[in-house]
Every structure is written in C-alpha cells, then in structure tokens.
Amino acid sequence: MTKLDCNVVNCSYNADNCCRRTDIQVEGTQAKTSSETCCGSFAPKGCGCQSCHTTDVKKDTTVSCEACECKFNEDHACHAGHIGISGGHADSSRETECGSFVCSC
C-alpha cells in the first residue's frame, strides 16, 4: 500500500488531506509529466457517494495506476512509498494530478 496525501479539498473523499477511499485510480496512460495525470477517483463535494460518509480515514491506500511511463508503476499498481495528489480547489478530476509522477522515459 502507498501512503497518500491529498490536497484536493473539493473532493468528497478528502478528510484532513487524507482519502476516505481504500483505493484510488491514477489516470494518464500517455503521461510524460505529472500535469498529464489525474485522480480518476475524484468526486465533487455533495455527490452523495456512499463511501464519502465513512469516518475511517487512513493514509495507506491501494493506488491503481494507468500512467504507464511512471517509474513507480508496476503492472498498473503504484509502488511508490508515498504519493501526493494535488489540485487544491479542483472541480473535476482533470484539474487534479499525481504530484509524485516521475517519467521513466
């Protein structure tokens, strides 16, 4: 599992820079930079998502990763010890990014 810090305060899953989800999806199949990635699990505040209401918040998260060129991606799973999802006041997943992306190209 990967330690996850998230500063996307407009996401329903965000709780004190942690994620209420036990897993997230990082997208960006063709990404060469972190700005070409995004958190596919983003859900805007007020979405009514069932798992948004859990109070069990942990830093350890399973991260599925579609960013094939990232050096931490092994078989579509992130193997970084720690990642940060950024996007501050994002209104959609495309306004988020994996700040820990490192291109292996």
Beta strands, then each sheet from edge to edge (+ up, - down):
strand 1: 2-6
strand 2: 14-15
strand 3: 18-19
strand 4: 23-27
strand 5: 38-39
strand 6: 60-65
strand 7: 73-74
strand 8: 77-78
strand 9: 82-86
strand 10: 97-98
sheet 1: 5+ 4- 6- 1+ 9+ 10-
sheet 2: 2+ 3-
sheet 3: 7+ 8-
end
